[in-house]
Amino acid sequence: MLVRRLRQQGDTLIEVLFAVTIFSFIAVGGLAIMNQGSNTAQRSLEVTLVRAEIDAQAQTLRFIHDSYIAAYPNAVSGPAAEWPKIISNHAVAQASTFGTCTPPARAFIVNNKTARLENSSKLTSVVPTYSQLRYAPTVPATVPATTTSVLNTAEGIWVEAVSSQVVSGEKTGYIDFHIRACWDGTGQTVPVTLGTIVRLYEPR
């Protein structure tokens, strides 16, 4: 019995260190995979939310355009009156380079809640989270509801209106609205950029 106990041996220090090393590699690898999965999920959420903001801008521009068409040529008030302001104050001959995160000089944004053209000073390239429009916080019921429709800032999202070029001596009569978004994505070394183009025709 004594001889049998003496023959039983424990793990050596090298075996213990080897086991700990293998466990460490597995643990670190697992954490890296979990972190990568979390970053991927966060990026997917950000892209979805920013895409919703871009779509909202496109819908609002279409609404303003349709209102202008319905009231033409007497578009003097309401959303219809915003179309001439956009064309006269913000239309350019060429859009900025895609991927640039700073809104160009004549870029603009529209308020999705009021269908009104906003002051360009509200455009900012500082994006704490993801590209979005930040409105005034919710206020008590005693204050008119329109107060909550006040746009504070447009963070990393803007619109560029590019007028149609002259073809065969005359313009084809459309405006391409380049809706851009740019922000620092989670786990990304370069900014994430999204964009779309909405073409709307001017009445004749």
N, C-alpha and C positions, 0 to 999 in steps of 0.2 A: 504493500500500500504506500509506504514511504517512497519507494523507488519510483512508482508511477507518478506521484506528485512532483518529484524532482525533475521528471522528464517533461512536464508541462511548461511551455514557454509563453511569455507575453509578447506583444508587438514591440519591435525595436523602434528606436527614435526615428530612424530613416523611414520606416513604414508609416509611422504616425504623420511625419512631415509630408510624405507623399500623398497620404489620404487628405490631409488638410489642404494641400495645394490643389488637388483635383476638385475638392468641394468649393474652394474659392473661385476657381475658373468657372464652374457651373453656376455659382451664385451671381458672379459678376455678369456672366453671359445672360442669365435670366433677367437680371435687372436692366441690362442694356436693351433686351428685346421688349420688356415691359415699357421702358421709357420711349422707345421708338414707336411702339403701338399707341402710346398716349399722345405723342406729338402728331402722329398721323391722324388720329381722331380729332385732335384740336384743329389741325389745318383743314380738315374736311368741314368741320363746323364753321370755321372762319370763312372759307370759300362759299359755303351755302348762304351765310348771312350777308356777305358782300354781294353775291349774285342777286339776292333779294333786293338790296339797295339799288343796284344797277337796273334791275327790271322795273323798280318803282319809278326811277328817273325816266326810263323809256316810256312807261305808261303815262306819266304826267305830261311829257312832251307831246305825245300823241293826243292827249286830251286838249291841251292848249291849241295844238294845230287844228283839231277838229272843231273846236269852239270858234277859232278864227275863220275857218271855211264856212261855218254855218252863219256867221255874222257878216261875212264879206259883202260889200266893202266898208261896212260901218262898224268895224271892230274898235269901239272906243272905250269899252269898260269890261270889267270881269276878266276871266282867264283869256278871252279872245284878244284883249289889248296887250297881253304879254308877248304874243308872237312878234309884232313889229319891233318891240323893244329888244328882243333877242337878236333879230336879224340886223337891226341898225347898230347895236352896240357891241355885239360879240362875234359876228360872222367874220371868218378869216379865209384866206386862200388856201392854206395848208395846215394840217394838223401837226402837233408836236410829235417827236419821236416816241414810239410806244416803248414803255419801260422806264420812262422818266418819272420820277416821283414828285416833282414840283409842278404845280399847275401853271400853265403859261399865262401871259399877261391878260388875254381876253377870254380866259376860261370863265365859266359861270356854274351856277347850281340853281335848281328850282325847288321850291318848297312843295313836298309831296302832299302836304295836308291842306294847303291853300291854293295850289296851282299858280303860284306867283314866282316871278324872277327875284332871286335874292341878291343882296349886295355882294360883290366879289371879294370884299374884305373878310367874309366869313369862311373863305376857302383857306385851308391850312394843310401843310404837309406833315405836321406833327400828329402822329397816330399812336395813342397810348395802347390801343388793343388791336382793332381792325378797322378798315375803312367804313365809315358810317356817318349818318347825319344825326347830330345831337340837338334835340329840341329842349325847350324850357321844361323844367320839372313839373310834375303834376301839382296843381294848386287846389286849394279848398273849393268846395262847390259854390261858395258865395261869389267867387270871381268868375267872370265870363269864360266860357270854355275856349274861346279863341286865344286866350293867353297861352294855353298849352301848345298852340300851333306855331309859336315863335321859334324860329330856327336859330340856335346859338352858333354852331360851327358845322362845317362840312369837313370831316377829317379824312384826308387822303382819297377823296372822291370828287370828281369834277366833270364838266361837259365842255366839249369844244365843238363849235358850229362851223362847219366848212362849207362854204358856198360853192355851187356848181361852176365849172369852168366854161368859158366861151367856146362853143363848137360851131364851126361854119358860120361865124359872124353873130351868133346869138347864144344866150344861155339856155340850158335845158330846163332851168327852173326848179331846182331841188336843193335841199340843205342836208348834208350828212352830219348827224350828231354823233360825235365820238365820245362815248361815256367811258371814263377811265377810273381805275381804282388801284392804289398801290399802298402796301403796308408791310411791316416786318413780321413775317410769319413765324410761328413757333418752331424752333429747331432749324431755321433756315439761315444760311449765310448770306443770301441775297434777298432783296425784297420780293414779295409776291405781287404780281401784276395781273389784273383782269380788265377786260374791256369788251365793248360791243359797239356796233354802229347802227344807228337808226336813220333811214332815209325818208324824208318827208318832202312832199312837193308843194310848191307855192301856187296859189290860184292865179289864173290869167283871164 
